[in-house]
Amino acid sequence: MITAAQMRAARALLGIDQRQLAELSGVSLPTIQRMEASEGNVRGVVDTLTKVVEAFDRAGVELIGDHAVSREGGRGVRFKTPRAPESGAG
């Protein structure tokens, strides 16, 4: 399961917009928009949800589900490994 809030948070960690997530996942932009506008758990076709989760995984973001190992035990997102600083800042 993935929540709309997790999707938005994961995109924010990656610094990408909805259009970029659509491209990375192979899911249409309107579908991404609908998913993120939903309340609570995102509902949809399992294949579509899988594509989005796999896109985040390939990009290096881990989605944390209920009761998964985490400091507080709640839902969230985190990087799987530390990211190198982006060049060109400044």
GIBEL-V347967 format. One record per residue. PSI is psi in whole degrees, -180 to 180 (999 if undefined). BURIAL is 1 if it has 16 or more other ideal C-beta (glycine too) atoms within 10 Angstrom, else 0. D_LAST is the distance of its C-alpha to the last C-alpha in Angstrom with 2 decimals. Layout:
BEGIN
psi=PSI burial=BURIAL d_last=D_LAST
psi=PSI burial=BURIAL d_last=D_LAST
END
This chain:
BEGIN
psi=147 burial=0 d_last=38.33
psi=142 burial=1 d_last=34.93
psi=160 burial=1 d_last=34.20
psi=-39 burial=1 d_last=32.32
psi=-39 burial=1 d_last=30.11
psi=-42 burial=1 d_last=29.35
psi=-47 burial=1 d_last=28.40
psi=-42 burial=0 d_last=25.96
psi=-42 burial=1 d_last=24.49
psi=-41 burial=1 d_last=24.25
psi=-41 burial=1 d_last=22.46
psi=-42 burial=0 d_last=19.97
psi=-38 burial=1 d_last=19.37
psi=-16 burial=1 d_last=18.80
psi=37 burial=0 d_last=16.70
psi=158 burial=1 d_last=19.42
psi=179 burial=0 d_last=21.73
psi=-38 burial=1 d_last=25.51
psi=-43 burial=0 d_last=25.82
psi=-39 burial=1 d_last=23.76
psi=-40 burial=1 d_last=25.91
psi=-44 burial=1 d_last=28.96
psi=-43 burial=0 d_last=28.05
psi=-33 burial=1 d_last=27.32
psi=-16 burial=1 d_last=30.56
psi=24 burial=0 d_last=32.84
psi=145 burial=1 d_last=33.73
psi=151 burial=0 d_last=33.94
psi=-46 burial=0 d_last=31.43
psi=-33 burial=0 d_last=34.31
psi=-44 burial=1 d_last=35.26
psi=-45 burial=1 d_last=31.80
psi=-43 burial=0 d_last=31.85
psi=-42 burial=0 d_last=35.36
psi=-45 burial=1 d_last=34.55
psi=-20 burial=1 d_last=31.68
psi=-8 burial=0 d_last=33.89
psi=163 burial=0 d_last=36.67
psi=135 burial=0 d_last=37.71
psi=-138 burial=0 d_last=37.70
psi=137 burial=0 d_last=38.23
psi=132 burial=1 d_last=37.34
psi=146 burial=0 d_last=40.57
psi=-172 burial=0 d_last=41.03
psi=133 burial=0 d_last=42.29
psi=-42 burial=0 d_last=41.82
psi=-40 burial=0 d_last=40.57
psi=-46 burial=1 d_last=37.81
psi=-42 burial=1 d_last=36.74
psi=-42 burial=0 d_last=36.82
psi=-42 burial=1 d_last=34.57
psi=-47 burial=1 d_last=31.87
psi=-43 burial=1 d_last=32.19
psi=-35 burial=0 d_last=32.14
psi=-43 burial=1 d_last=29.00
psi=-42 burial=1 d_last=27.20
psi=-46 burial=0 d_last=28.82
psi=-33 burial=0 d_last=27.73
psi=-7 burial=1 d_last=24.10
psi=18 burial=0 d_last=24.48
psi=131 burial=1 d_last=25.22
psi=131 burial=1 d_last=28.53
psi=128 burial=1 d_last=30.47
psi=119 burial=1 d_last=32.58
psi=173 burial=0 d_last=35.99
psi=138 burial=0 d_last=38.50
psi=11 burial=0 d_last=39.95
psi=160 burial=0 d_last=37.52
psi=117 burial=0 d_last=36.40
psi=162 burial=0 d_last=33.71
psi=-46 burial=0 d_last=33.53
psi=-11 burial=0 d_last=34.84
psi=5 burial=0 d_last=36.86
psi=-173 burial=0 d_last=35.52
psi=161 burial=1 d_last=33.65
psi=-168 burial=1 d_last=29.94
psi=155 burial=1 d_last=27.31
psi=157 burial=0 d_last=25.45
psi=142 burial=0 d_last=23.68
psi=-38 burial=0 d_last=26.37
psi=157 burial=0 d_last=24.35
psi=141 burial=0 d_last=21.05
psi=145 burial=0 d_last=18.14
psi=145 burial=0 d_last=15.79
psi=144 burial=0 d_last=12.10
psi=137 burial=0 d_last=10.48
psi=161 burial=0 d_last=8.87
psi=1 burial=0 d_last=6.32
psi=131 burial=0 d_last=3.77
psi=999 burial=0 d_last=0.00
END
